[in-house]
């Protein structure tokens, strides 16, 4: 356990020194994100509003690979993983054997050639001998290999968590794009109102205060958009760093993939939960902690006996019992979070369906308003307002699709890699 913890702390120090943490934009709340799909799907969801594709844009599905190839913290982590995976344990065993034999020879030389002081000099080398012997026994028994396997899983988990951050930033940027468009429409609408009310004020129909209030609202909307664009620029900079793009270079993002009916239909709660538990590093680590506590208990039992009143025996016994409860709690908590995520995906799906239905209604309303405008029964400003209402409905539908996609990706990360955040 101590070796695994020390190795992880070293890896974490490397990652955070290189800046693995991506900052959230001020005043925003990035959506959760994730990666691989639990099952392939064929059927597209009908009537899903689509964002326009940007030529040469970075596709969401390519983001993870791009990060693993280009992001310095991930590259550093991969080197640490490769060190562990390529470790020559046979050579380590031979080297430790040589060290043990060398110290033993030196101890014998002290005892045989330095009368009186030989015992003291030999004893001074004993701690080194014992340390090498313990390490040698760990290699021979496979304990070191098992510990390093745990560290490797831990590092892989950290790599995956970093990719999740990148995907979250990608989704956040798409949300900020929608918010920018909405604020721009608000600014345009306030600009129309300003022009209209200025004219009416000149005609004596409205007060100067009314005009001033509209202009104040316009200034606030423009300020909010400026802040939002600053946040978007900062998030984009983070994503550039994560994808190996020059910070002063161009990076455009393709539209988010759609969650299909086939993907939703392929979700199988019990089977997916079993896969998630098997892949989870969190549960793997909890099991290792339980196994360590059991080993300490068995060692104490062997050393002191079940009826012993020694503190060491009592401590090992209760530590093991507490570890069992802790492990069962970890299992239960994991299952609770997974079942909640499953329900959230399904709820996001029905919410997206409702937003699409609302969009269809707004499309019909706008068509009626356009017809009235052509017939001379509706003003240009009123038609513009109807167009804005339609655009808001489209944004709401897209937002619901993004939320569904975000929840589904989190579900995929859980199923494929066992990662349950939140």
C-alpha positions as CSV (number, residue, x, y, z in Angstrom):
1,X,0.0,0.0,0.0
2,X,2.8,2.5,0.9
3,X,4.6,1.8,-2.4
4,X,1.5,2.3,-4.4
5,X,0.7,5.5,-2.6
6,X,4.2,6.9,-3.0
7,X,4.2,6.1,-6.8
8,X,0.8,7.8,-7.3
9,X,1.9,10.9,-5.4
10,X,4.9,11.1,-7.7
11,X,2.8,10.8,-10.7
12,X,0.3,13.4,-9.5
13,X,3.1,15.8,-8.8
14,X,4.3,15.4,-12.4
15,X,0.8,16.0,-13.8
16,X,-0.1,19.0,-11.8
17,X,3.3,20.6,-12.3
18,X,2.6,20.4,-16.0
19,X,-0.9,21.9,-15.6
20,X,-3.3,19.0,-15.9
21,X,-6.0,20.8,-14.2
22,X,-8.1,22.9,-16.6
23,X,-9.8,26.0,-15.1
24,X,-13.5,26.4,-15.4
25,X,-14.6,29.7,-17.0
26,X,-15.7,32.3,-14.5
27,X,-19.4,32.1,-13.8
28,X,-19.9,28.9,-15.8
29,X,-20.6,25.4,-14.8
30,X,-19.1,22.8,-17.3
31,X,-21.2,19.8,-18.0
32,X,-20.0,16.3,-17.1
33,X,-18.4,14.5,-20.0
34,X,-17.1,11.0,-20.8
35,X,-15.8,8.7,-23.6
36,X,-16.3,5.3,-25.1
37,X,-19.8,3.9,-25.9
38,X,-21.0,0.7,-24.3
39,X,-22.6,-0.6,-27.5
40,X,-22.6,0.4,-31.2
41,X,-25.8,2.0,-32.5
42,X,-27.3,2.5,-35.9
43,X,-30.5,4.6,-35.7
44,X,-30.3,8.4,-35.5
45,X,-32.8,10.1,-33.4
46,X,-35.4,11.8,-35.6
47,X,-35.8,15.5,-35.9
48,X,-32.7,16.4,-33.9
49,X,-31.6,20.0,-34.5
50,X,-28.2,19.9,-36.0
51,X,-25.3,22.3,-35.5
52,X,-23.4,23.3,-38.6
53,X,-20.2,21.4,-39.3
54,X,-17.0,23.4,-39.6
55,X,-14.6,22.3,-42.3
56,X,-11.4,21.0,-40.8
57,X,-12.8,21.2,-37.3
58,X,-11.7,18.9,-34.5
59,X,-14.3,16.1,-34.0
60,X,-15.3,15.2,-30.5
61,X,-14.6,11.5,-31.2
62,X,-11.0,12.4,-32.1
63,X,-10.4,14.5,-29.0
64,X,-9.2,11.7,-26.7
65,X,-6.6,10.4,-29.1
66,X,-5.4,13.9,-29.9
67,X,-4.9,14.6,-26.2
68,X,-3.1,11.4,-25.6
69,X,-0.7,12.1,-28.5
70,X,-0.1,15.8,-27.7
71,X,-0.9,16.8,-24.1
72,X,2.3,17.0,-22.0
73,X,0.9,15.7,-18.7
74,X,-0.6,12.7,-20.5
75,X,2.7,12.0,-22.2
76,X,4.5,12.2,-18.9
77,X,2.0,9.8,-17.3
78,X,2.4,7.4,-20.2
79,X,6.2,7.3,-19.7
80,X,5.6,6.4,-16.0
81,X,3.2,3.6,-17.2
82,X,5.7,2.3,-19.7
83,X,8.4,2.2,-17.0
84,X,6.2,-0.1,-14.9
85,X,5.0,-2.2,-17.8
86,X,8.5,-2.8,-19.2
87,X,10.1,-3.5,-15.8
88,X,12.5,-6.5,-15.8
89,X,11.7,-8.3,-12.6
90,X,14.1,-11.1,-13.3
91,X,16.9,-8.5,-13.5
92,X,15.7,-6.8,-10.3
93,X,15.7,-10.2,-8.5
94,X,19.3,-10.9,-9.6
95,X,20.5,-7.4,-8.6
96,X,18.9,-7.7,-5.2
97,X,20.4,-11.2,-4.7
98,X,23.8,-9.7,-5.5
99,X,23.3,-6.9,-3.0
100,X,22.2,-9.3,-0.3
101,X,25.2,-11.6,-0.9
102,X,27.6,-8.6,-1.0
103,X,26.4,-7.4,2.4
104,X,26.6,-10.9,3.8
105,X,30.2,-11.2,2.6
106,X,31.0,-7.9,4.1
107,X,29.5,-8.8,7.4
108,X,31.5,-12.0,7.5
109,X,34.6,-10.1,6.7
110,X,34.0,-7.8,9.6
111,X,33.4,-10.7,12.0
112,X,36.5,-12.6,10.9
113,X,39.0,-9.8,10.5
114,X,38.1,-7.1,13.0
115,X,38.2,-8.6,16.5
116,X,36.0,-6.9,19.1
117,X,34.6,-4.3,16.7
118,X,33.5,-6.9,14.1
119,X,30.1,-7.6,15.7
120,X,29.3,-3.9,15.9
121,X,30.3,-3.2,12.3
122,X,28.4,-6.3,11.1
123,X,25.3,-5.2,13.0
124,X,25.4,-1.8,11.4
125,X,24.9,-3.4,8.0
126,X,21.9,-5.4,9.1
127,X,19.2,-2.8,8.3
128,X,20.5,-2.7,4.7
129,X,20.5,-6.4,4.5
130,X,16.9,-6.7,5.9
131,X,15.7,-4.0,3.4
132,X,17.2,-5.8,0.4
133,X,15.9,-9.1,1.7
134,X,12.3,-7.8,2.0
135,X,12.5,-6.4,-1.5
136,X,13.9,-9.6,-2.8
137,X,11.1,-11.6,-1.1
138,X,8.5,-9.2,-2.6
139,X,9.8,-9.9,-6.1
140,X,10.0,-13.7,-5.6
141,X,6.4,-13.8,-4.1
142,X,5.0,-11.5,-6.8
143,X,4.0,-8.8,-4.3
144,X,6.0,-6.1,-6.1
145,X,4.5,-7.1,-9.5
146,X,1.0,-6.9,-7.9
147,X,1.8,-3.5,-6.3
148,X,3.1,-2.1,-9.6
149,X,0.0,-3.4,-11.4
150,X,-2.1,-1.4,-9.0
151,X,0.0,1.7,-9.6
152,X,-0.4,1.2,-13.4
153,X,-4.1,1.0,-13.1
154,X,-4.1,4.1,-10.9
155,X,-2.0,6.0,-13.5
156,X,-4.3,4.8,-16.4
157,X,-7.3,6.0,-14.3
158,X,-5.6,9.4,-14.0
159,X,-5.0,9.6,-17.7
160,X,-8.7,8.8,-18.3
161,X,-9.8,11.5,-15.8
162,X,-7.7,14.0,-17.7
163,X,-9.3,13.1,-21.0
164,X,-12.7,13.6,-19.3
165,X,-11.7,17.1,-18.3
166,X,-10.9,17.8,-22.0
167,X,-14.2,16.4,-23.1
168,X,-16.0,18.5,-20.5
169,X,-14.3,21.6,-21.9
170,X,-15.3,20.7,-25.4
171,X,-19.0,20.4,-24.4
172,X,-18.7,23.7,-22.4
173,X,-17.5,25.5,-25.4
174,X,-20.5,24.3,-27.4
175,X,-22.7,25.6,-24.6
176,X,-21.0,28.9,-24.6
177,X,-21.5,29.2,-28.4
178,X,-25.2,28.8,-27.8
179,X,-25.2,31.3,-25.0
180,X,-23.3,33.8,-27.3
181,X,-25.9,33.4,-30.0
182,X,-28.7,33.9,-27.5
183,X,-27.1,37.1,-26.1
184,X,-26.5,38.4,-29.7
185,X,-30.2,37.9,-30.4
186,X,-31.1,39.8,-27.2
187,X,-28.7,42.6,-28.2
188,X,-30.3,42.8,-31.7
189,X,-33.8,42.8,-30.1
190,X,-32.9,45.6,-27.7
191,X,-31.3,47.5,-30.6
192,X,-34.6,47.3,-32.5
193,X,-36.5,48.4,-29.4
194,X,-34.0,51.3,-28.9
195,X,-34.6,52.5,-32.5
196,X,-38.3,52.2,-32.1
197,X,-38.5,53.9,-28.7
198,X,-36.2,56.7,-29.8
199,X,-38.5,57.5,-32.6
200,X,-41.6,57.4,-30.4
201,X,-39.8,59.5,-27.8
202,X,-39.2,62.1,-30.5
203,X,-42.9,62.0,-31.3
204,X,-43.7,62.4,-27.6
205,X,-45.2,58.9,-27.1
206,X,-42.7,57.6,-24.5
207,X,-40.6,59.1,-21.8
208,X,-36.9,59.6,-21.9
209,X,-36.7,57.3,-18.9
210,X,-38.1,54.4,-21.0
211,X,-35.5,54.9,-23.7
212,X,-32.8,55.1,-21.0
213,X,-33.9,51.9,-19.4
214,X,-33.7,50.0,-22.8
215,X,-30.3,51.4,-23.5
216,X,-29.1,50.4,-20.0
217,X,-30.4,46.9,-20.7
218,X,-28.6,46.9,-24.0
219,X,-25.3,47.9,-22.3
220,X,-25.7,45.1,-19.8
221,X,-26.3,42.6,-22.5
222,X,-23.3,43.7,-24.4
223,X,-21.1,43.5,-21.3
224,X,-22.4,40.0,-20.5
225,X,-21.5,38.9,-24.0
226,X,-18.0,40.4,-23.7
227,X,-17.5,38.4,-20.5
228,X,-18.9,35.3,-22.0
229,X,-16.5,35.6,-25.0
230,X,-13.6,36.1,-22.7
231,X,-14.5,32.9,-20.8
232,X,-14.9,31.1,-24.1
233,X,-11.5,32.3,-25.3
234,X,-9.9,31.0,-22.0
235,X,-11.6,27.6,-22.3
236,X,-10.4,27.4,-25.9
237,X,-6.9,28.1,-24.8
238,X,-7.0,25.3,-22.4
239,X,-8.3,23.0,-25.1
240,X,-5.5,24.1,-27.5
241,X,-2.9,23.2,-24.9
242,X,-4.6,19.8,-24.4
243,X,-4.6,19.0,-28.1
244,X,-1.2,20.2,-29.0
245,X,-2.5,23.3,-30.9
246,X,-0.4,26.4,-30.9
247,X,-1.9,28.8,-28.4
248,X,-2.0,31.5,-31.0
249,X,-3.2,29.1,-33.7
250,X,-6.7,28.2,-34.9
251,X,-8.9,25.5,-33.3
252,X,-12.5,25.0,-34.4
253,X,-14.8,22.4,-33.0
254,X,-17.1,20.2,-34.9
255,X,-20.7,19.6,-33.8
256,X,-21.3,17.2,-30.9
257,X,-22.4,13.7,-31.9
258,X,-26.0,12.8,-31.4
259,X,-27.2,10.1,-29.0
260,X,-29.1,7.7,-31.1
261,X,-32.2,5.6,-30.3
262,X,-30.0,2.5,-30.8
263,X,-27.5,3.7,-28.2
264,X,-30.2,4.3,-25.7
265,X,-31.9,1.0,-26.4
266,X,-28.6,-0.8,-25.9
267,X,-28.3,0.3,-22.3
268,X,-28.8,-2.7,-20.0
269,X,-28.6,-1.7,-16.3
270,X,-27.6,-4.9,-14.7
271,X,-25.1,-6.0,-17.3
272,X,-23.6,-2.6,-17.6
273,X,-23.3,-2.3,-13.9
274,X,-21.4,-5.6,-13.7
275,X,-18.9,-4.3,-16.4
276,X,-18.5,-1.0,-14.6
277,X,-17.6,-2.7,-11.3
278,X,-15.1,-4.9,-13.0
279,X,-13.4,-1.9,-14.7
280,X,-13.5,0.4,-11.7
281,X,-10.2,1.4,-10.2
282,X,-12.1,2.8,-7.2
283,X,-13.4,-0.6,-6.4
284,X,-10.1,-2.3,-7.2
285,X,-8.3,0.0,-4.7
286,X,-11.0,-0.7,-2.1
287,X,-10.5,-4.5,-2.6
288,X,-6.7,-4.1,-2.3
289,X,-7.2,-2.2,1.0
290,X,-9.5,-4.9,2.2
291,X,-7.0,-7.6,1.2
292,X,-4.2,-5.8,3.0
293,X,-6.3,-5.5,6.2
294,X,-7.1,-9.2,6.0
295,X,-3.4,-10.1,5.6
296,X,-2.5,-8.0,8.6
297,X,-5.3,-9.8,10.5
298,X,-4.0,-13.2,9.5
299,X,-0.4,-12.3,10.4
300,X,-1.6,-11.1,13.8
301,X,-3.7,-14.2,14.3
302,X,-0.7,-16.4,13.5
303,X,1.6,-14.5,15.7
304,X,-0.6,-13.8,18.8
305,X,-3.5,-16.3,18.5
306,X,-7.3,-15.8,18.4
307,X,-7.6,-15.7,22.2
308,X,-4.8,-13.2,22.8
309,X,-5.5,-9.9,24.5
310,X,-2.6,-8.2,23.0
311,X,-3.3,-4.8,21.5
312,X,-1.7,-5.7,18.2
313,X,-4.2,-8.6,17.7
314,X,-7.2,-6.5,18.7
315,X,-6.1,-3.6,16.4
316,X,-5.7,-6.0,13.4
317,X,-9.0,-7.6,14.1
318,X,-11.0,-4.4,14.3
319,X,-9.1,-2.9,11.4
320,X,-10.1,-5.8,9.2
321,X,-13.7,-5.6,10.4
322,X,-13.8,-1.9,9.6
323,X,-12.2,-2.5,6.2
324,X,-15.0,-5.0,5.4
325,X,-17.7,-2.4,6.2
326,X,-15.8,0.2,4.3
327,X,-15.5,-2.1,1.2
328,X,-19.2,-2.9,1.3
329,X,-20.1,0.8,1.6
330,X,-17.9,1.5,-1.4
331,X,-19.7,-1.2,-3.4
332,X,-23.1,0.2,-2.3
333,X,-22.2,3.8,-3.0
334,X,-20.8,2.9,-6.4
335,X,-24.0,1.0,-7.3
336,X,-26.2,3.9,-6.1
337,X,-24.3,6.4,-8.3
338,X,-24.4,4.1,-11.3
339,X,-28.2,3.5,-11.0
340,X,-28.7,7.3,-10.6
341,X,-26.7,8.0,-13.7
342,X,-28.7,5.4,-15.7
343,X,-31.9,7.2,-14.6
344,X,-30.5,10.6,-15.5
345,X,-29.7,9.4,-19.0
346,X,-33.2,8.2,-19.4
347,X,-34.6,11.4,-18.0
348,X,-32.4,13.5,-20.3
349,X,-33.8,11.5,-23.2
350,X,-37.4,12.3,-22.4
351,X,-36.5,15.9,-21.7
352,X,-34.9,16.2,-25.2
353,X,-38.0,14.7,-26.7
354,X,-40.1,17.3,-25.0
355,X,-37.9,20.1,-26.2
356,X,-38.1,18.8,-29.8
357,X,-41.9,18.8,-29.6
358,X,-41.8,22.4,-28.3
359,X,-39.5,23.3,-31.2
360,X,-42.0,21.8,-33.7
361,X,-44.7,24.0,-32.2
362,X,-42.5,27.2,-32.5
363,X,-41.8,26.3,-36.1
364,X,-45.5,26.2,-36.8
365,X,-46.0,29.5,-35.0
366,X,-43.2,31.2,-37.0
367,X,-44.7,29.9,-40.3
368,X,-48.0,31.5,-39.4
369,X,-46.3,34.8,-38.4
370,X,-44.4,34.8,-41.8
371,X,-47.6,34.3,-43.6
372,X,-49.2,37.2,-41.8
373,X,-46.2,39.4,-42.5
374,X,-46.5,38.6,-46.3
375,X,-50.1,39.5,-46.1
376,X,-49.3,42.8,-44.4
377,X,-50.9,41.9,-41.1
378,X,-47.7,41.8,-39.0
379,X,-44.9,44.3,-38.5
380,X,-41.3,43.5,-39.3
381,X,-40.4,43.9,-35.6
382,X,-43.1,41.4,-34.7
383,X,-41.8,38.9,-37.3
384,X,-38.3,39.4,-35.9
385,X,-39.6,38.7,-32.4
386,X,-41.2,35.5,-33.7
387,X,-37.9,34.5,-35.4
388,X,-36.1,35.1,-32.1
389,X,-38.6,32.9,-30.3
390,X,-38.0,30.1,-32.8
391,X,-34.3,30.5,-32.4
392,X,-34.7,30.2,-28.6
393,X,-36.7,27.0,-29.0
394,X,-33.9,25.6,-31.2
395,X,-31.3,26.6,-28.6
396,X,-33.4,24.8,-25.9
397,X,-33.6,21.7,-28.1
398,X,-29.9,21.8,-28.7
399,X,-29.3,22.3,-25.0
400,X,-31.4,19.3,-24.2
401,X,-29.4,17.3,-26.7
402,X,-26.2,18.4,-25.2
403,X,-27.4,17.4,-21.7
404,X,-28.4,14.0,-23.0
405,X,-25.1,13.6,-24.7
406,X,-23.2,14.7,-21.6
407,X,-25.1,12.2,-19.4
408,X,-24.7,9.4,-21.9
409,X,-21.0,10.0,-22.3
410,X,-20.6,9.8,-18.5
411,X,-22.5,6.5,-18.6
412,X,-20.2,5.2,-21.3
413,X,-17.1,6.2,-19.2
414,X,-18.6,4.3,-16.2
415,X,-19.4,1.1,-18.3
416,X,-16.1,1.0,-20.2
417,X,-13.6,2.3,-17.6
418,X,-15.5,2.2,-14.3
419,X,-15.2,5.9,-13.8
420,X,-18.1,7.5,-11.9
421,X,-17.6,11.2,-11.2
422,X,-19.9,13.1,-8.9
